[in-house]
Amino acid sequence: MGKFFEKNLSLVLLAINGFFLFSISSSLEESGSYHSDIKACAKMKAFSSNKDSSKLYQQKAALISGVETEHVSEYCKKLTQQNIF
């Protein structure tokens, strides 16, 4: 086993680096999705006083988050509560 690592050390290190880069990229993707959902919810909340704009931003938030339009306000409420605590 020692000779294998001696001969293929660069290959083993490259595989380890690849694994860590892959895990970091998937984590960044999840984080980006979460932040875009938060941003869409914030825009929806900001325009809640205007009925026309409220519906438009509610539809946009539903498209971005992938949640049905009827449930997007509940989803946003859960996201903001999760973000506070």
N, C-alpha and C positions, 0 to 999 in steps of 0.2 A: 504494500500500500504506500509506503514511503517513496519508493521509486516512481510510482504513478504521479504523486504530487510534485516530485522533483522535475519530472519530464513535462508535465502539463500544468505547471503552476499558473502560467499566464491565462490558460484556458479556464481554469477553476476560478481565478480572480475575475475574469471577464463575465463568467456566468453569475457570480455573486453580485457584481455591479449591475448586471442586467436585471436581476431579480429585484434589487432595491429600487432601481429606476422605474421599473414597472409598477411597483407598489406605491411609489411616490406619485406617479402620474395618475393612477386611479384615485388616490386620495384627493389630489388637486381637482380632478373632474367632479367628484362628489361635493367638494367644498364649493366649487363654482356653481354647481346646480343649486345648492342650498342658498347661496348668496343671490342668485338671480331670482329665486322664489321670494326671498325677503324683499328684494328691490321692487318686484312686481306688486307685492302686497302693500308696500309703503306707498306706491303711486296710487293704488286703489283706495287706500285710506285717506290720502291727501285730497282726492277729488270726490269724497263721499258726500259733500254738501250739494254738489251739482248733480241732478238726477241723470242727465244725458251722459255726462262725463263719467259718472259713477258706473253706469252700465257698460260703457266702452272699456274702462280700465278693469272692470270685473271680468269681462270677456278676455282681455289681454292676459290678465293674471291666470285665468283658467287655461289658456293656451300654453303659457310658459311653464306652469307647474304641472300640467297634465291632469288636473282635477276637473271634474264636471263643474259647470258654471253655478249650479245650485249650491254646491258644497265648498266653493272657493273661499267664502268669507269665514266659514268654520275652520278650514285648513289654515288660513292666514292667522286666525286667532290662536290656534295651537302652535304655529310656528313662532309667533311673537312671544307667547308664554314660555316656550322652550328656550328662546334666545335670552330672555330676561334672567331666568334661573339657571 
